[in-house]
Amino acid sequence: ADKLNEPEPDDAAEGEAESAEVAAKKAHAREQMLDVLAATSGSDDEPLDLSTLEQRSMTIEAVVARPEQLTPTSQLTAASLVERLANASASSGLDEAAGHALVGSLSSLLSTNAS
């Protein structure tokens, strides 16, 4: 058998370590983005107009779109943000785009627990 293109054991371990490091950096970046969103989202009782609600919902959906890159802390932060937006929608209403984004965010968060 031709073993020329097979990675040597040390090369494979090095590649796995590099992949783990990259994955950890991506997870950390997503956690930081969610922390910024939480810090700038205002108070729970702050009324939001439809445009702001849609924008924030779509932003959260984009950040949590890769469930395998979410830490447990990120999952909790994102769930809290989705809850805030859902509560805010009670007074401002919810358009289709924001509704889809909130559902998409919840779907991503649920799939983190499935894997």
C-alpha positions as a printed NumPy array, in Angstrom:
array([[  0.   ,   0.   ,   0.   ],
       [  1.127,   3.524,  -0.762],
       [  1.759,   5.272,   2.536],
       [  3.398,   8.318,   1.009],
       [  0.408,  10.618,   1.564],
       [ -0.522,   9.388,   5.024],
       [  0.399,  11.857,   7.764],
       [  2.979,  10.745,  10.235],
       [  1.67 ,  10.236,  13.772],
       [  3.353,  13.39 ,  15.075],
       [  1.951,  15.456,  12.195],
       [ -1.581,  14.2  ,  12.886],
       [ -1.341,  15.047,  16.587],
       [  0.038,  18.48 ,  15.745],
       [ -2.831,  19.107,  13.327],
       [ -5.382,  18.056,  15.934],
       [ -3.821,  20.398,  18.499],
       [ -3.916,  23.246,  16.002],
       [ -7.552,  22.463,  15.162],
       [ -8.455,  22.421,  18.852],
       [ -6.716,  25.762,  19.312],
       [ -8.582,  27.295,  16.368],
       [-11.9  ,  25.922,  17.66 ],
       [-11.219,  27.365,  21.109],
       [-10.423,  30.774,  19.612],
       [-13.641,  30.747,  17.586],
       [-15.679,  29.76 ,  20.641],
       [-14.032,  32.543,  22.656],
       [-14.767,  35.098,  19.923],
       [-18.448,  34.085,  19.878],
       [-18.56 ,  34.339,  23.669],
       [-17.088,  37.845,  23.502],
       [-19.598,  38.916,  20.846],
       [-22.481,  37.683,  22.986],
       [-21.04 ,  39.492,  26.027],
       [-20.935,  42.743,  24.045],
       [-24.51 ,  42.208,  22.881],
       [-25.618,  41.567,  26.469],
       [-23.803,  44.663,  27.73 ],
       [-25.347,  46.897,  25.086],
       [-28.844,  45.424,  25.056],
       [-30.202,  47.763,  27.712],
       [-32.539,  46.859,  30.527],
       [-35.225,  44.206,  30.463],
       [-38.01 ,  46.781,  30.593],
       [-36.589,  49.004,  27.831],
       [-39.054,  49.255,  24.947],
       [-37.647,  48.352,  21.536],
       [-38.956,  49.438,  18.17 ],
       [-39.462,  46.761,  15.523],
       [-36.325,  47.694,  13.613],
       [-34.088,  47.384,  16.687],
       [-35.767,  44.143,  17.696],
       [-35.219,  42.696,  14.222],
       [-31.591,  43.826,  14.078],
       [-30.715,  42.393,  17.481],
       [-32.547,  39.135,  16.76 ],
       [-30.698,  38.654,  13.489],
       [-27.36 ,  39.494,  15.114],
       [-27.856,  36.885,  17.828],
       [-28.928,  34.347,  15.238],
       [-25.712,  34.959,  13.281],
       [-23.513,  34.603,  16.366],
       [-25.1  ,  31.326,  17.502],
       [-25.335,  29.849,  14.001],
       [-22.406,  27.512,  14.735],
       [-23.582,  25.584,  17.811],
       [-20.37 ,  23.559,  17.982],
       [-18.535,  26.839,  18.668],
       [-20.644,  27.832,  21.669],
       [-19.377,  27.415,  25.188],
       [-21.852,  26.714,  28.001],
       [-21.475,  30.353,  29.069],
       [-22.245,  31.504,  25.518],
       [-25.338,  29.328,  25.461],
       [-26.639,  30.904,  28.678],
       [-25.884,  34.425,  27.503],
       [-27.583,  33.833,  24.16 ],
       [-30.629,  32.254,  25.802],
       [-30.914,  35.264,  28.092],
       [-30.685,  37.641,  25.123],
       [-33.361,  35.72 ,  23.209],
       [-35.587,  35.829,  26.29 ],
       [-35.101,  39.602,  26.6  ],
       [-36.019,  40.114,  22.964],
       [-39.04 ,  37.841,  23.224],
       [-40.212,  39.783,  26.271],
       [-39.624,  43.084,  24.485],
       [-41.693,  41.866,  21.556],
       [-44.733,  41.671,  23.838],
       [-44.931,  45.465,  23.844],
       [-43.496,  46.299,  20.426],
       [-44.799,  43.393,  18.381],
       [-42.772,  41.033,  16.279],
       [-42.277,  41.058,  12.537],
       [-41.642,  37.94 ,  10.489],
       [-37.887,  38.448,  10.118],
       [-37.331,  38.938,  13.844],
       [-39.55 ,  35.969,  14.63 ],
       [-37.582,  33.72 ,  12.291],
       [-34.299,  34.975,  13.75 ],
       [-35.423,  34.262,  17.32 ],
       [-36.607,  30.779,  16.363],
       [-33.349,  30.171,  14.477],
       [-31.366,  31.218,  17.546],
       [-33.344,  28.876,  19.763],
       [-32.864,  26.066,  17.277],
       [-29.087,  26.556,  17.331],
       [-29.051,  26.659,  21.118],
       [-31.084,  23.481,  21.36 ],
       [-28.808,  21.68 ,  18.926],
       [-25.795,  22.417,  21.166],
       [-27.338,  20.135,  23.752],
       [-28.159,  17.448,  21.199],
       [-24.521,  16.892,  20.268]])
